[in-house]
Structures are given as C-alpha cells and as structure tokens.
Amino acid sequence: MVCLVSRTGRHLQRYDNLGRRQVIGCIPYRYKSSSDGTISNDLEVLVISSQKCQKMMFPKGGWELDESREEAALRESLEEAGVIGIVECELGKWDFISRSHGAFYEGYMFPLLVKEELDFWPEQNLRQRTWEVMIVHEQQTTQRRIT
C-alpha cells in the first residue's frame, strides 16, 4: 500500500548551520529489458517535468527532520516520479541558488535503482515522467611504449 498524498509545508524542513534549506534528489535508473525479458547493459534514467515550467529534471525536494537522507530520496522519488527502488551511495553534495526564490540551498544526490513503477502516485496530475536512454561511451585506452 502506497500513500497517495505528498507531504506539504516547511515545519519539518531541515536547514544547515548557514540557514540554507537542505534538499535531497535522486537519479532513478534501470537497465533496459527486451521484449523477451532479457536485461541488457543499456541504462535508462527517469526524468520528470517541473511543476513551474516545461523543463525536465530529476526528482528532488526538502529533507525533513524525521527522515534520513535515504528515506527522503525514497519519498521524493515516490511522490514526484511514482517509482520505488533501492537508494544507493551518495553521489555528492551541491550548493545552489533558487531561481524563483533567490534563496541558497544545500543539496545531496543519490542514484535510485528502480524496482517498481507505479500506475498511480501523488503528483501524477502535476508532472509528466519519461525514461531516457543513456548513451555510455567506453573510454578507449592505448598503451604507449616509452623508449
């Protein structure tokens, strides 16, 4: 059973010691499968539409006092993208300024290996979601003989 209501309000919102709102984001991904069910090495990432404009982005939102970073990543991916999965190791931290509010934020990003894509989710009427194929170029290495 999944809750179909997004959390709202800022009463549980976390802020760092500089007063910046802390947010958590995730990059939902999966390995592409063929019609016969075999899994390939082709990677797909899930992007969602912004509520404010037509740009596509990864799910992200406020990190709240009653949850870990990983729990916040799971919640945001469920609320905004309608996916459930496994949160993996933190990719990193970034600082940014909100274009709409002019406020400073501190963000943390995690990969999320998607295990289930829901037909119904809290923000399905507010956002579009789409899977995009990632093209990975293997780096070619050559050996040079030093004489």
C-alpha positions as protocol buffer text, in pm:
chain_id: "A"
residue {
  index: 1
  type: MET
  ca { x: 0 y: 0 z: 0 }
}
residue {
  index: 2
  type: VAL
  ca { x: 136 y: 340 z: -100 }
}
residue {
  index: 3
  type: CYS
  ca { x: 33 y: 680 z: 38 }
}
residue {
  index: 4
  type: LEU
  ca { x: -105 y: 888 z: -249 }
}
residue {
  index: 5
  type: VAL
  ca { x: -59 y: 1229 z: -82 }
}
residue {
  index: 6
  type: SER
  ca { x: 258 y: 1438 z: -96 }
}
residue {
  index: 7
  type: ARG
  ca { x: 398 y: 1593 z: 217 }
}
residue {
  index: 8
  type: THR
  ca { x: 350 y: 1969 z: 230 }
}
residue {
  index: 9
  type: GLY
  ca { x: 467 y: 2258 z: 446 }
}
residue {
  index: 10
  type: ARG
  ca { x: 803 y: 2355 z: 588 }
}
residue {
  index: 11
  type: HIS
  ca { x: 750 y: 2280 z: 960 }
}
residue {
  index: 12
  type: LEU
  ca { x: 974 y: 1968 z: 940 }
}
residue {
  index: 13
  type: GLN
  ca { x: 1222 y: 2115 z: 690 }
}
residue {
  index: 14
  type: ARG
  ca { x: 1596 y: 2084 z: 760 }
}
residue {
  index: 15
  type: TYR
  ca { x: 1835 y: 2381 z: 732 }
}
residue {
  index: 16
  type: ASP
  ca { x: 2212 y: 2378 z: 762 }
}
residue {
  index: 17
  type: ASN
  ca { x: 2414 y: 2597 z: 1001 }
}
residue {
  index: 18
  type: LEU
  ca { x: 2424 y: 2875 z: 739 }
}
residue {
  index: 19
  type: GLY
  ca { x: 2044 y: 2881 z: 711 }
}
residue {
  index: 20
  type: ARG
  ca { x: 2029 y: 2709 z: 371 }
}
residue {
  index: 21
  type: ARG
  ca { x: 1736 y: 2476 z: 309 }
}
residue {
  index: 22
  type: GLN
  ca { x: 1858 y: 2117 z: 263 }
}
residue {
  index: 23
  type: VAL
  ca { x: 1719 y: 1917 z: -27 }
}
residue {
  index: 24
  type: ILE
  ca { x: 1761 y: 1559 z: -145 }
}
residue {
  index: 25
  type: GLY
  ca { x: 1748 y: 1446 z: -505 }
}
residue {
  index: 26
  type: CYS
  ca { x: 1776 y: 1115 z: -681 }
}
residue {
  index: 27
  type: ILE
  ca { x: 1852 y: 982 z: -1026 }
}
residue {
  index: 28
  type: PRO
  ca { x: 1609 y: 696 z: -1087 }
}
residue {
  index: 29
  type: TYR
  ca { x: 1758 y: 442 z: -1327 }
}
residue {
  index: 30
  type: ARG
  ca { x: 1706 y: 93 z: -1461 }
}
residue {
  index: 31
  type: TYR
  ca { x: 1863 y: -144 z: -1708 }
}
residue {
  index: 32
  type: LYS
  ca { x: 1665 y: -173 z: -2027 }
}
residue {
  index: 33
  type: SER
  ca { x: 1491 y: -505 z: -2085 }
}
residue {
  index: 34
  type: SER
  ca { x: 1390 y: -651 z: -2419 }
}
residue {
  index: 35
  type: SER
  ca { x: 1050 y: -791 z: -2511 }
}
residue {
  index: 36
  type: ASP
  ca { x: 1168 y: -1143 z: -2421 }
}
residue {
  index: 37
  type: GLY
  ca { x: 1259 y: -1028 z: -2069 }
}
residue {
  index: 38
  type: THR
  ca { x: 1636 y: -1030 z: -2102 }
}
residue {
  index: 39
  type: ILE
  ca { x: 1817 y: -743 z: -1932 }
}
residue {
  index: 40
  type: SER
  ca { x: 2073 y: -550 z: -2134 }
}
residue {
  index: 41
  type: ASN
  ca { x: 2357 y: -322 z: -2031 }
}
residue {
  index: 42
  type: ASP
  ca { x: 2167 y: -23 z: -2171 }
}
residue {
  index: 43
  type: LEU
  ca { x: 2089 y: 223 z: -1895 }
}
residue {
  index: 44
  type: GLU
  ca { x: 1774 y: 435 z: -1877 }
}
residue {
  index: 45
  type: VAL
  ca { x: 1712 y: 727 z: -1640 }
}
residue {
  index: 46
  type: LEU
  ca { x: 1374 y: 865 z: -1540 }
}
residue {
  index: 47
  type: VAL
  ca { x: 1317 y: 1238 z: -1568 }
}
residue {
  index: 48
  type: ILE
  ca { x: 1009 y: 1432 z: -1460 }
}
residue {
  index: 49
  type: SER
  ca { x: 862 y: 1765 z: -1566 }
}
residue {
  index: 50
  type: SER
  ca { x: 891 y: 2065 z: -1341 }
}
residue {
  index: 51
  type: GLN
  ca { x: 569 y: 2200 z: -1190 }
}
residue {
  index: 52
  type: LYS
  ca { x: 670 y: 2555 z: -1288 }
}
residue {
  index: 53
  type: CYS
  ca { x: 790 y: 2516 z: -1647 }
}
residue {
  index: 54
  type: GLN
  ca { x: 837 y: 2259 z: -1921 }
}
residue {
  index: 55
  type: LYS
  ca { x: 1194 y: 2160 z: -1833 }
}
residue {
  index: 56
  type: MET
  ca { x: 1272 y: 1803 z: -1736 }
}
residue {
  index: 57
  type: MET
  ca { x: 1463 y: 1722 z: -1418 }
}
residue {
  index: 58
  type: PHE
  ca { x: 1532 y: 1457 z: -1158 }
}
residue {
  index: 59
  type: PRO
  ca { x: 1308 y: 1426 z: -851 }
}
residue {
  index: 60
  type: LYS
  ca { x: 1423 y: 1641 z: -558 }
}
residue {
  index: 61
  type: GLY
  ca { x: 1274 y: 1811 z: -257 }
}
residue {
  index: 62
  type: GLY
  ca { x: 1311 y: 1905 z: 104 }
}
residue {
  index: 63
  type: TRP
  ca { x: 1490 y: 1682 z: 352 }
}
residue {
  index: 64
  type: GLU
  ca { x: 1277 y: 1665 z: 665 }
}
residue {
  index: 65
  type: LEU
  ca { x: 1370 y: 1629 z: 1033 }
}
residue {
  index: 66
  type: ASP
  ca { x: 1203 y: 1290 z: 1078 }
}
residue {
  index: 67
  type: GLU
  ca { x: 1387 y: 1110 z: 796 }
}
residue {
  index: 68
  type: SER
  ca { x: 1734 y: 1008 z: 686 }
}
residue {
  index: 69
  type: ARG
  ca { x: 1877 y: 1125 z: 355 }
}
residue {
  index: 70
  type: GLU
  ca { x: 1797 y: 786 z: 203 }
}
residue {
  index: 71
  type: GLU
  ca { x: 1437 y: 798 z: 329 }
}
residue {
  index: 72
  type: ALA
  ca { x: 1398 y: 1147 z: 181 }
}
residue {
  index: 73
  type: ALA
  ca { x: 1529 y: 1022 z: -156 }
}
residue {
  index: 74
  type: LEU
  ca { x: 1279 y: 734 z: -150 }
}
residue {
  index: 75
  type: ARG
  ca { x: 993 y: 969 z: -58 }
}
residue {
  index: 76
  type: GLU
  ca { x: 1075 y: 1224 z: -326 }
}
residue {
  index: 77
  type: SER
  ca { x: 1105 y: 958 z: -598 }
}
residue {
  index: 78
  type: LEU
  ca { x: 769 y: 813 z: -493 }
}
residue {
  index: 79
  type: GLU
  ca { x: 587 y: 1147 z: -462 }
}
residue {
  index: 80
  type: GLU
  ca { x: 722 y: 1313 z: -776 }
}
residue {
  index: 81
  type: ALA
  ca { x: 805 y: 1025 z: -1013 }
}
residue {
  index: 82
  type: GLY
  ca { x: 595 y: 733 z: -890 }
}
residue {
  index: 83
  type: VAL
  ca { x: 882 y: 488 z: -858 }
}
residue {
  index: 84
  type: ILE
  ca { x: 1009 y: 268 z: -577 }
}
residue {
  index: 85
  type: GLY
  ca { x: 1360 y: 129 z: -560 }
}
residue {
  index: 86
  type: ILE
  ca { x: 1690 y: 92 z: -384 }
}
residue {
  index: 87
  type: VAL
  ca { x: 1878 y: 406 z: -281 }
}
residue {
  index: 88
  type: GLU
  ca { x: 2249 y: 363 z: -344 }
}
residue {
  index: 89
  type: CYS
  ca { x: 2557 y: 551 z: -220 }
}
residue {
  index: 90
  type: GLU
  ca { x: 2551 y: 931 z: -215 }
}
residue {
  index: 91
  type: LEU
  ca { x: 2684 y: 1083 z: -538 }
}
residue {
  index: 92
  type: GLY
  ca { x: 2772 y: 1415 z: -384 }
}
residue {
  index: 93
  type: LYS
  ca { x: 2663 y: 1747 z: -244 }
}
residue {
  index: 94
  type: TRP
  ca { x: 2599 y: 2071 z: -430 }
}
residue {
  index: 95
  type: ASP
  ca { x: 2508 y: 2427 z: -334 }
}
residue {
  index: 96
  type: PHE
  ca { x: 2275 y: 2631 z: -550 }
}
residue {
  index: 97
  type: ILE
  ca { x: 2052 y: 2938 z: -558 }
}
residue {
  index: 98
  type: SER
  ca { x: 1683 y: 2902 z: -635 }
}
residue {
  index: 99
  type: ARG
  ca { x: 1591 y: 3098 z: -948 }
}
residue {
  index: 100
  type: SER
  ca { x: 1238 y: 3158 z: -828 }
}
residue {
  index: 101
  type: HIS
  ca { x: 1312 y: 3246 z: -464 }
}
residue {
  index: 102
  type: GLY
  ca { x: 1672 y: 3372 z: -477 }
}
residue {
  index: 103
  type: ALA
  ca { x: 1743 y: 3155 z: -170 }
}
residue {
  index: 104
  type: PHE
  ca { x: 2051 y: 2941 z: -110 }
}
residue {
  index: 105
  type: TYR
  ca { x: 2014 y: 2563 z: -87 }
}
residue {
  index: 106
  type: GLU
  ca { x: 2235 y: 2268 z: 0 }
}
residue {
  index: 107
  type: GLY
  ca { x: 2154 y: 1952 z: -196 }
}
residue {
  index: 108
  type: TYR
  ca { x: 2251 y: 1585 z: -182 }
}
residue {
  index: 109
  type: MET
  ca { x: 2207 y: 1347 z: -478 }
}
residue {
  index: 110
  type: PHE
  ca { x: 2163 y: 968 z: -481 }
}
residue {
  index: 111
  type: PRO
  ca { x: 2117 y: 706 z: -754 }
}
residue {
  index: 112
  type: LEU
  ca { x: 1797 y: 502 z: -719 }
}
residue {
  index: 113
  type: LEU
  ca { x: 1779 y: 158 z: -882 }
}
residue {
  index: 114
  type: VAL
  ca { x: 1410 y: 138 z: -976 }
}
residue {
  index: 115
  type: LYS
  ca { x: 1233 y: -185 z: -884 }
}
residue {
  index: 116
  type: GLU
  ca { x: 871 y: -78 z: -937 }
}
residue {
  index: 117
  type: GLU
  ca { x: 697 y: 187 z: -1147 }
}
residue {
  index: 118
  type: LEU
  ca { x: 355 y: 280 z: -1007 }
}
residue {
  index: 119
  type: ASP
  ca { x: 44 y: 348 z: -1214 }
}
residue {
  index: 120
  type: PHE
  ca { x: -79 y: 597 z: -953 }
}
residue {
  index: 121
  type: TRP
  ca { x: 135 y: 833 z: -745 }
}
residue {
  index: 122
  type: PRO
  ca { x: 85 y: 1157 z: -551 }
}
residue {
  index: 123
  type: GLU
  ca { x: 196 y: 1407 z: -818 }
}
residue {
  index: 124
  type: GLN
  ca { x: 84 y: 1223 z: -1132 }
}
residue {
  index: 125
  type: ASN
  ca { x: -157 y: 1504 z: -1222 }
}
residue {
  index: 126
  type: LEU
  ca { x: 117 y: 1767 z: -1182 }
}
residue {
  index: 127
  type: ARG
  ca { x: 407 y: 1605 z: -1367 }
}
residue {
  index: 128
  type: GLN
  ca { x: 498 y: 1402 z: -1672 }
}
residue {
  index: 129
  type: ARG
  ca { x: 763 y: 1130 z: -1650 }
}
residue {
  index: 130
  type: THR
  ca { x: 970 y: 973 z: -1923 }
}
residue {
  index: 131
  type: TRP
  ca { x: 1251 y: 719 z: -1944 }
}
residue {
  index: 132
  type: GLU
  ca { x: 1558 y: 838 z: -2139 }
}
residue {
  index: 133
  type: VAL
  ca { x: 1826 y: 604 z: -2271 }
}
residue {
  index: 134
  type: MET
  ca { x: 2176 y: 693 z: -2153 }
}
residue {
  index: 135
  type: ILE
  ca { x: 2450 y: 654 z: -2408 }
}
residue {
  index: 136
  type: VAL
  ca { x: 2770 y: 549 z: -2240 }
}
residue {
  index: 137
  type: HIS
  ca { x: 3093 y: 568 z: -2434 }
}
residue {
  index: 138
  type: GLU
  ca { x: 3360 y: 335 z: -2310 }
}
residue {
  index: 139
  type: GLN
  ca { x: 3689 y: 509 z: -2274 }
}
residue {
  index: 140
  type: GLN
  ca { x: 3948 y: 358 z: -2501 }
}
residue {
  index: 141
  type: THR
  ca { x: 4292 y: 323 z: -2357 }
}
residue {
  index: 142
  type: THR
  ca { x: 4603 y: 269 z: -2556 }
}
residue {
  index: 143
  type: GLN
  ca { x: 4940 y: 166 z: -2431 }
}
residue {
  index: 144
  type: ARG
  ca { x: 5242 y: 356 z: -2542 }
}
residue {
  index: 145
  type: ARG
  ca { x: 5585 y: 218 z: -2522 }
}
residue {
  index: 146
  type: ILE
  ca { x: 5827 y: 463 z: -2373 }
}
residue {
  index: 147
  type: THR
  ca { x: 6177 y: 432 z: -2512 }
}
